[in-house]
Amino acid sequence: MKKLGLFLLAVVLMVGVAGCSSDDSNDNPLVGTWTTKMGDDTFVLTFKGDNTYTSTANGVASDAGTWSVDGNVLTVIHADSSKDTFTYSVNGNKLTINFSEGPLVYTRV
């Protein structure tokens, strides 16, 4: 059940495989495309400079919405208007998002 919960949270945050375009003027280090694996599953998050995001799980679109940060706190508002808040950090090409089940590390694509 814990793996399912972490999977669902990761899916909710995953962002599309499309890379950042030149109109991504936001200089936040979160902006970009990030990927992680959990077992046989691959998740991709894309945070765009216009504060929108998309996510995919195994190449299938799973969510989209808007994002914002305040210090090390990431807030995502999903397409259904629900909201999730997480602490995060970016260190080089690694993004760590701290889910309630534990941290998940993504690598910049």
Phi and psi in radians as a Rosetta constraint file:
Dihedral C 1 N 2 CA 2 C 2 CIRCULARHARMONIC -1.066 0.35
Dihedral N 2 CA 2 C 2 N 3 CIRCULARHARMONIC -0.745 0.35
Dihedral C 2 N 3 CA 3 C 3 CIRCULARHARMONIC -1.113 0.35
Dihedral N 3 CA 3 C 3 N 4 CIRCULARHARMONIC -0.689 0.35
Dihedral C 3 N 4 CA 4 C 4 CIRCULARHARMONIC -1.113 0.35
Dihedral N 4 CA 4 C 4 N 5 CIRCULARHARMONIC -0.754 0.35
Dihedral C 4 N 5 CA 5 C 5 CIRCULARHARMONIC -1.081 0.35
Dihedral N 5 CA 5 C 5 N 6 CIRCULARHARMONIC -0.781 0.35
Dihedral C 5 N 6 CA 6 C 6 CIRCULARHARMONIC -1.139 0.35
Dihedral N 6 CA 6 C 6 N 7 CIRCULARHARMONIC -0.698 0.35
Dihedral C 6 N 7 CA 7 C 7 CIRCULARHARMONIC -1.043 0.35
Dihedral N 7 CA 7 C 7 N 8 CIRCULARHARMONIC -0.818 0.35
Dihedral C 7 N 8 CA 8 C 8 CIRCULARHARMONIC -1.129 0.35
Dihedral N 8 CA 8 C 8 N 9 CIRCULARHARMONIC -0.712 0.35
Dihedral C 8 N 9 CA 9 C 9 CIRCULARHARMONIC -1.124 0.35
Dihedral N 9 CA 9 C 9 N 10 CIRCULARHARMONIC -0.718 0.35
Dihedral C 9 N 10 CA 10 C 10 CIRCULARHARMONIC -1.118 0.35
Dihedral N 10 CA 10 C 10 N 11 CIRCULARHARMONIC -0.722 0.35
Dihedral C 10 N 11 CA 11 C 11 CIRCULARHARMONIC -1.086 0.35
Dihedral N 11 CA 11 C 11 N 12 CIRCULARHARMONIC -0.726 0.35
Dihedral C 11 N 12 CA 12 C 12 CIRCULARHARMONIC -1.071 0.35
Dihedral N 12 CA 12 C 12 N 13 CIRCULARHARMONIC -0.604 0.35
Dihedral C 12 N 13 CA 13 C 13 CIRCULARHARMONIC -1.601 0.35
Dihedral N 13 CA 13 C 13 N 14 CIRCULARHARMONIC -0.257 0.35
Dihedral C 13 N 14 CA 14 C 14 CIRCULARHARMONIC -1.035 0.35
Dihedral N 14 CA 14 C 14 N 15 CIRCULARHARMONIC 2.541 0.35
Dihedral C 14 N 15 CA 15 C 15 CIRCULARHARMONIC -2.181 0.35
Dihedral N 15 CA 15 C 15 N 16 CIRCULARHARMONIC 2.601 0.35
Dihedral C 15 N 16 CA 16 C 16 CIRCULARHARMONIC -0.895 0.35
Dihedral N 16 CA 16 C 16 N 17 CIRCULARHARMONIC 2.829 0.35
Dihedral C 16 N 17 CA 17 C 17 CIRCULARHARMONIC -1.381 0.35
Dihedral N 17 CA 17 C 17 N 18 CIRCULARHARMONIC -0.150 0.35
Dihedral C 17 N 18 CA 18 C 18 CIRCULARHARMONIC -1.172 0.35
Dihedral N 18 CA 18 C 18 N 19 CIRCULARHARMONIC 2.348 0.35
Dihedral C 18 N 19 CA 19 C 19 CIRCULARHARMONIC -1.311 0.35
Dihedral N 19 CA 19 C 19 N 20 CIRCULARHARMONIC 2.979 0.35
Dihedral C 19 N 20 CA 20 C 20 CIRCULARHARMONIC -1.213 0.35
Dihedral N 20 CA 20 C 20 N 21 CIRCULARHARMONIC 2.407 0.35
Dihedral C 20 N 21 CA 21 C 21 CIRCULARHARMONIC -1.642 0.35
Dihedral N 21 CA 21 C 21 N 22 CIRCULARHARMONIC 2.993 0.35
Dihedral C 21 N 22 CA 22 C 22 CIRCULARHARMONIC -1.194 0.35
Dihedral N 22 CA 22 C 22 N 23 CIRCULARHARMONIC -0.235 0.35
Dihedral C 22 N 23 CA 23 C 23 CIRCULARHARMONIC -1.470 0.35
Dihedral N 23 CA 23 C 23 N 24 CIRCULARHARMONIC 0.072 0.35
Dihedral C 23 N 24 CA 24 C 24 CIRCULARHARMONIC -1.408 0.35
Dihedral N 24 CA 24 C 24 N 25 CIRCULARHARMONIC 1.455 0.35
Dihedral C 24 N 25 CA 25 C 25 CIRCULARHARMONIC -1.486 0.35
Dihedral N 25 CA 25 C 25 N 26 CIRCULARHARMONIC -0.149 0.35
Dihedral C 25 N 26 CA 26 C 26 CIRCULARHARMONIC -1.170 0.35
Dihedral N 26 CA 26 C 26 N 27 CIRCULARHARMONIC 2.219 0.35
Dihedral C 26 N 27 CA 27 C 27 CIRCULARHARMONIC -1.622 0.35
Dihedral N 27 CA 27 C 27 N 28 CIRCULARHARMONIC 0.215 0.35
Dihedral C 27 N 28 CA 28 C 28 CIRCULARHARMONIC -1.131 0.35
Dihedral N 28 CA 28 C 28 N 29 CIRCULARHARMONIC 2.324 0.35
Dihedral C 28 N 29 CA 29 C 29 CIRCULARHARMONIC -1.115 0.35
Dihedral N 29 CA 29 C 29 N 30 CIRCULARHARMONIC -0.222 0.35
Dihedral C 29 N 30 CA 30 C 30 CIRCULARHARMONIC -1.246 0.35
Dihedral N 30 CA 30 C 30 N 31 CIRCULARHARMONIC -0.461 0.35
Dihedral C 30 N 31 CA 31 C 31 CIRCULARHARMONIC -1.086 0.35
Dihedral N 31 CA 31 C 31 N 32 CIRCULARHARMONIC 2.222 0.35
Dihedral C 31 N 32 CA 32 C 32 CIRCULARHARMONIC 2.524 0.35
Dihedral N 32 CA 32 C 32 N 33 CIRCULARHARMONIC -3.008 0.35
Dihedral C 32 N 33 CA 33 C 33 CIRCULARHARMONIC -1.944 0.35
Dihedral N 33 CA 33 C 33 N 34 CIRCULARHARMONIC 2.333 0.35
Dihedral C 33 N 34 CA 34 C 34 CIRCULARHARMONIC -2.263 0.35
Dihedral N 34 CA 34 C 34 N 35 CIRCULARHARMONIC 2.543 0.35
Dihedral C 34 N 35 CA 35 C 35 CIRCULARHARMONIC -2.380 0.35
Dihedral N 35 CA 35 C 35 N 36 CIRCULARHARMONIC 2.655 0.35
Dihedral C 35 N 36 CA 36 C 36 CIRCULARHARMONIC -2.613 0.35
Dihedral N 36 CA 36 C 36 N 37 CIRCULARHARMONIC 2.822 0.35
Dihedral C 36 N 37 CA 37 C 37 CIRCULARHARMONIC -2.142 0.35
Dihedral N 37 CA 37 C 37 N 38 CIRCULARHARMONIC 2.485 0.35
Dihedral C 37 N 38 CA 38 C 38 CIRCULARHARMONIC -2.285 0.35
Dihedral N 38 CA 38 C 38 N 39 CIRCULARHARMONIC 1.825 0.35
Dihedral C 38 N 39 CA 39 C 39 CIRCULARHARMONIC 1.112 0.35
Dihedral N 39 CA 39 C 39 N 40 CIRCULARHARMONIC -2.185 0.35
Dihedral C 39 N 40 CA 40 C 40 CIRCULARHARMONIC -1.571 0.35
Dihedral N 40 CA 40 C 40 N 41 CIRCULARHARMONIC 0.010 0.35
Dihedral C 40 N 41 CA 41 C 41 CIRCULARHARMONIC -1.688 0.35
Dihedral N 41 CA 41 C 41 N 42 CIRCULARHARMONIC 2.420 0.35
Dihedral C 41 N 42 CA 42 C 42 CIRCULARHARMONIC -2.013 0.35
Dihedral N 42 CA 42 C 42 N 43 CIRCULARHARMONIC 2.286 0.35
Dihedral C 42 N 43 CA 43 C 43 CIRCULARHARMONIC -2.084 0.35
Dihedral N 43 CA 43 C 43 N 44 CIRCULARHARMONIC 2.443 0.35
Dihedral C 43 N 44 CA 44 C 44 CIRCULARHARMONIC -2.261 0.35
Dihedral N 44 CA 44 C 44 N 45 CIRCULARHARMONIC 2.284 0.35
Dihedral C 44 N 45 CA 45 C 45 CIRCULARHARMONIC -2.019 0.35
Dihedral N 45 CA 45 C 45 N 46 CIRCULARHARMONIC 2.371 0.35
Dihedral C 45 N 46 CA 46 C 46 CIRCULARHARMONIC -2.220 0.35
Dihedral N 46 CA 46 C 46 N 47 CIRCULARHARMONIC 2.063 0.35
Dihedral C 46 N 47 CA 47 C 47 CIRCULARHARMONIC -1.799 0.35
Dihedral N 47 CA 47 C 47 N 48 CIRCULARHARMONIC 2.087 0.35
Dihedral C 47 N 48 CA 48 C 48 CIRCULARHARMONIC -1.696 0.35
Dihedral N 48 CA 48 C 48 N 49 CIRCULARHARMONIC 2.739 0.35
Dihedral C 48 N 49 CA 49 C 49 CIRCULARHARMONIC -1.132 0.35
Dihedral N 49 CA 49 C 49 N 50 CIRCULARHARMONIC -0.306 0.35
Dihedral C 49 N 50 CA 50 C 50 CIRCULARHARMONIC -1.535 0.35
Dihedral N 50 CA 50 C 50 N 51 CIRCULARHARMONIC 0.239 0.35
Dihedral C 50 N 51 CA 51 C 51 CIRCULARHARMONIC 1.137 0.35
Dihedral N 51 CA 51 C 51 N 52 CIRCULARHARMONIC 0.565 0.35
Dihedral C 51 N 52 CA 52 C 52 CIRCULARHARMONIC -1.926 0.35
Dihedral N 52 CA 52 C 52 N 53 CIRCULARHARMONIC 2.775 0.35
Dihedral C 52 N 53 CA 53 C 53 CIRCULARHARMONIC -2.469 0.35
Dihedral N 53 CA 53 C 53 N 54 CIRCULARHARMONIC 2.775 0.35
Dihedral C 53 N 54 CA 54 C 54 CIRCULARHARMONIC -2.391 0.35
Dihedral N 54 CA 54 C 54 N 55 CIRCULARHARMONIC 2.805 0.35
Dihedral C 54 N 55 CA 55 C 55 CIRCULARHARMONIC -2.486 0.35
Dihedral N 55 CA 55 C 55 N 56 CIRCULARHARMONIC 2.641 0.35
Dihedral C 55 N 56 CA 56 C 56 CIRCULARHARMONIC -2.356 0.35
Dihedral N 56 CA 56 C 56 N 57 CIRCULARHARMONIC 2.663 0.35
Dihedral C 56 N 57 CA 57 C 57 CIRCULARHARMONIC -2.227 0.35
Dihedral N 57 CA 57 C 57 N 58 CIRCULARHARMONIC 2.051 0.35
Dihedral C 57 N 58 CA 58 C 58 CIRCULARHARMONIC 0.942 0.35
Dihedral N 58 CA 58 C 58 N 59 CIRCULARHARMONIC 0.687 0.35
Dihedral C 58 N 59 CA 59 C 59 CIRCULARHARMONIC 1.435 0.35
Dihedral N 59 CA 59 C 59 N 60 CIRCULARHARMONIC 0.031 0.35
Dihedral C 59 N 60 CA 60 C 60 CIRCULARHARMONIC -1.886 0.35
Dihedral N 60 CA 60 C 60 N 61 CIRCULARHARMONIC 2.234 0.35
Dihedral C 60 N 61 CA 61 C 61 CIRCULARHARMONIC -0.983 0.35
Dihedral N 61 CA 61 C 61 N 62 CIRCULARHARMONIC 2.321 0.35
Dihedral C 61 N 62 CA 62 C 62 CIRCULARHARMONIC -2.162 0.35
Dihedral N 62 CA 62 C 62 N 63 CIRCULARHARMONIC -0.397 0.35
Dihedral C 62 N 63 CA 63 C 63 CIRCULARHARMONIC -2.910 0.35
Dihedral N 63 CA 63 C 63 N 64 CIRCULARHARMONIC 2.822 0.35
Dihedral C 63 N 64 CA 64 C 64 CIRCULARHARMONIC -2.733 0.35
Dihedral N 64 CA 64 C 64 N 65 CIRCULARHARMONIC 2.777 0.35
Dihedral C 64 N 65 CA 65 C 65 CIRCULARHARMONIC 2.946 0.35
Dihedral N 65 CA 65 C 65 N 66 CIRCULARHARMONIC -2.634 0.35
Dihedral C 65 N 66 CA 66 C 66 CIRCULARHARMONIC -2.115 0.35
Dihedral N 66 CA 66 C 66 N 67 CIRCULARHARMONIC 2.799 0.35
Dihedral C 66 N 67 CA 67 C 67 CIRCULARHARMONIC -2.421 0.35
Dihedral N 67 CA 67 C 67 N 68 CIRCULARHARMONIC 2.738 0.35
Dihedral C 67 N 68 CA 68 C 68 CIRCULARHARMONIC -2.643 0.35
Dihedral N 68 CA 68 C 68 N 69 CIRCULARHARMONIC 2.784 0.35
Dihedral C 68 N 69 CA 69 C 69 CIRCULARHARMONIC -2.274 0.35
Dihedral N 69 CA 69 C 69 N 70 CIRCULARHARMONIC 2.617 0.35
Dihedral C 69 N 70 CA 70 C 70 CIRCULARHARMONIC -2.426 0.35
Dihedral N 70 CA 70 C 70 N 71 CIRCULARHARMONIC 1.762 0.35
Dihedral C 70 N 71 CA 71 C 71 CIRCULARHARMONIC 1.169 0.35
Dihedral N 71 CA 71 C 71 N 72 CIRCULARHARMONIC -2.123 0.35
Dihedral C 71 N 72 CA 72 C 72 CIRCULARHARMONIC -1.797 0.35
Dihedral N 72 CA 72 C 72 N 73 CIRCULARHARMONIC 0.355 0.35
Dihedral C 72 N 73 CA 73 C 73 CIRCULARHARMONIC -1.875 0.35
Dihedral N 73 CA 73 C 73 N 74 CIRCULARHARMONIC 2.125 0.35
Dihedral C 73 N 74 CA 74 C 74 CIRCULARHARMONIC -1.766 0.35
Dihedral N 74 CA 74 C 74 N 75 CIRCULARHARMONIC 2.226 0.35
Dihedral C 74 N 75 CA 75 C 75 CIRCULARHARMONIC -2.053 0.35
Dihedral N 75 CA 75 C 75 N 76 CIRCULARHARMONIC 2.242 0.35
Dihedral C 75 N 76 CA 76 C 76 CIRCULARHARMONIC -2.060 0.35
Dihedral N 76 CA 76 C 76 N 77 CIRCULARHARMONIC 2.383 0.35
Dihedral C 76 N 77 CA 77 C 77 CIRCULARHARMONIC -1.993 0.35
Dihedral N 77 CA 77 C 77 N 78 CIRCULARHARMONIC 2.042 0.35
Dihedral C 77 N 78 CA 78 C 78 CIRCULARHARMONIC -1.379 0.35
Dihedral N 78 CA 78 C 78 N 79 CIRCULARHARMONIC 2.935 0.35
Dihedral C 78 N 79 CA 79 C 79 CIRCULARHARMONIC -0.998 0.35
Dihedral N 79 CA 79 C 79 N 80 CIRCULARHARMONIC -0.514 0.35
Dihedral C 79 N 80 CA 80 C 80 CIRCULARHARMONIC -1.523 0.35
Dihedral N 80 CA 80 C 80 N 81 CIRCULARHARMONIC 0.185 0.35
Dihedral C 80 N 81 CA 81 C 81 CIRCULARHARMONIC 1.298 0.35
Dihedral N 81 CA 81 C 81 N 82 CIRCULARHARMONIC 0.039 0.35
Dihedral C 81 N 82 CA 82 C 82 CIRCULARHARMONIC -1.281 0.35
Dihedral N 82 CA 82 C 82 N 83 CIRCULARHARMONIC 2.745 0.35
Dihedral C 82 N 83 CA 83 C 83 CIRCULARHARMONIC -2.256 0.35
Dihedral N 83 CA 83 C 83 N 84 CIRCULARHARMONIC 2.443 0.35
Dihedral C 83 N 84 CA 84 C 84 CIRCULARHARMONIC -2.253 0.35
Dihedral N 84 CA 84 C 84 N 85 CIRCULARHARMONIC 2.549 0.35
Dihedral C 84 N 85 CA 85 C 85 CIRCULARHARMONIC -2.252 0.35
Dihedral N 85 CA 85 C 85 N 86 CIRCULARHARMONIC 2.346 0.35
Dihedral C 85 N 86 CA 86 C 86 CIRCULARHARMONIC -2.454 0.35
Dihedral N 86 CA 86 C 86 N 87 CIRCULARHARMONIC 2.679 0.35
Dihedral C 86 N 87 CA 87 C 87 CIRCULARHARMONIC -1.509 0.35
Dihedral N 87 CA 87 C 87 N 88 CIRCULARHARMONIC 2.663 0.35
Dihedral C 87 N 88 CA 88 C 88 CIRCULARHARMONIC -2.616 0.35
Dihedral N 88 CA 88 C 88 N 89 CIRCULARHARMONIC 2.886 0.35
Dihedral C 88 N 89 CA 89 C 89 CIRCULARHARMONIC -2.603 0.35
Dihedral N 89 CA 89 C 89 N 90 CIRCULARHARMONIC 2.618 0.35
Dihedral C 89 N 90 CA 90 C 90 CIRCULARHARMONIC -2.100 0.35
Dihedral N 90 CA 90 C 90 N 91 CIRCULARHARMONIC 2.193 0.35
Dihedral C 90 N 91 CA 91 C 91 CIRCULARHARMONIC -2.310 0.35
Dihedral N 91 CA 91 C 91 N 92 CIRCULARHARMONIC 1.760 0.35
Dihedral C 91 N 92 CA 92 C 92 CIRCULARHARMONIC 1.142 0.35
Dihedral N 92 CA 92 C 92 N 93 CIRCULARHARMONIC -2.130 0.35
Dihedral C 92 N 93 CA 93 C 93 CIRCULARHARMONIC -1.732 0.35
Dihedral N 93 CA 93 C 93 N 94 CIRCULARHARMONIC 0.349 0.35
Dihedral C 93 N 94 CA 94 C 94 CIRCULARHARMONIC -2.028 0.35
Dihedral N 94 CA 94 C 94 N 95 CIRCULARHARMONIC 2.297 0.35
Dihedral C 94 N 95 CA 95 C 95 CIRCULARHARMONIC -1.995 0.35
Dihedral N 95 CA 95 C 95 N 96 CIRCULARHARMONIC 2.177 0.35
Dihedral C 95 N 96 CA 96 C 96 CIRCULARHARMONIC -1.958 0.35
Dihedral N 96 CA 96 C 96 N 97 CIRCULARHARMONIC 2.138 0.35
Dihedral C 96 N 97 CA 97 C 97 CIRCULARHARMONIC -1.941 0.35
Dihedral N 97 CA 97 C 97 N 98 CIRCULARHARMONIC 2.239 0.35
Dihedral C 97 N 98 CA 98 C 98 CIRCULARHARMONIC -1.653 0.35
Dihedral N 98 CA 98 C 98 N 99 CIRCULARHARMONIC 1.694 0.35
Dihedral C 98 N 99 CA 99 C 99 CIRCULARHARMONIC -1.444 0.35
Dihedral N 99 CA 99 C 99 N 100 CIRCULARHARMONIC 2.877 0.35
Dihedral C 99 N 100 CA 100 C 100 CIRCULARHARMONIC -1.076 0.35
Dihedral N 100 CA 100 C 100 N 101 CIRCULARHARMONIC -0.502 0.35
Dihedral C 100 N 101 CA 101 C 101 CIRCULARHARMONIC -1.407 0.35
Dihedral N 101 CA 101 C 101 N 102 CIRCULARHARMONIC -0.204 0.35
Dihedral C 101 N 102 CA 102 C 102 CIRCULARHARMONIC 2.361 0.35
Dihedral N 102 CA 102 C 102 N 103 CIRCULARHARMONIC 3.009 0.35
Dihedral C 102 N 103 CA 103 C 103 CIRCULARHARMONIC -1.290 0.35
Dihedral N 103 CA 103 C 103 N 104 CIRCULARHARMONIC 2.614 0.35
Dihedral C 103 N 104 CA 104 C 104 CIRCULARHARMONIC -2.221 0.35
Dihedral N 104 CA 104 C 104 N 105 CIRCULARHARMONIC 2.229 0.35
Dihedral C 104 N 105 CA 105 C 105 CIRCULARHARMONIC -1.802 0.35
Dihedral N 105 CA 105 C 105 N 106 CIRCULARHARMONIC 2.238 0.35
Dihedral C 105 N 106 CA 106 C 106 CIRCULARHARMONIC -1.938 0.35
Dihedral N 106 CA 106 C 106 N 107 CIRCULARHARMONIC 2.692 0.35
Dihedral C 106 N 107 CA 107 C 107 CIRCULARHARMONIC -1.997 0.35
Dihedral N 107 CA 107 C 107 N 108 CIRCULARHARMONIC 2.370 0.35
Dihedral C 107 N 108 CA 108 C 108 CIRCULARHARMONIC -1.140 0.35
Dihedral N 108 CA 108 C 108 N 109 CIRCULARHARMONIC 2.353 0.35
